[in-house]
Amino acid sequence: MSATRDTGFFTESLASRDPEVFKSVSDELGRQRDEIELIASENIVSLAVLQAQGSVMTNKYAEGYP
């Protein structure tokens, strides 16, 4: 594979791939930032957790312990 293949399925942003889902995610982020959450089961995680969950580690699948 060529290192110059920087476009396509794996590099396209959510905003360009699915604008409706992107808007939904953006709206939810705004809601969480601007409104108080009174449901105990709703948790807000740190930026570090969001970054880890949105990293290449999402491509891994594991069930149980090794």
N, C-alpha and C positions, 0 to 999 in steps of 0.2 A: 504494500500500500504506500502511496505517496504521502509525504508529510505535508504536502500543500493542499490536501483535501480538507478545507476548513469550513465548508458549507454543507448543508444537508440535514438529515434527520437528527443526528447527534449534536449538532451545534446551533440549531435554530432556537431562538428564545421562545418562551411561552407566549409572550405578547404578540409575536408574529405568527406563531403556530396556531394558537387558539385564543383570539382576543376576548372572547366571552368568558373563558375560564380565568384568564389573566385579570379581567375586570372584577370577577367574583372574589378572587384572592386579594386583590387590592382593596376592595370594599370591606372585606373581613378584617384586614389589617387595620384599616381606618377605624372600624367599629371597636376593635380591641384596644386601640390607642386612645380613643376619645370617649368611651362610655364605660361605666362601672359594670362589672360582672358580678351578679348576685347568685349565680348558680355554683354551689360548692364543688361540683365535679368538673367545672371548667378551669383549666390551668393555663397560665401564661408562662412560657418558657423563655430562657435567656437567648440572646442573639447567638451565643456559642452553640447552644443546642439546636437552634434552627439551622445553623450552618452545617453542623455535623449530620443532621437528618437529610439535608439537601445535598450532601456530598456524594462522591463516587462510591462510598460505602453502602449507599442505597442499592447498588447493583449486586450486593452479596445477599445470599439467603442462608440462614442458619436456623436450625430447629433443635432445641434442647442444648445439652452440653456435650463437648467433645469426649 
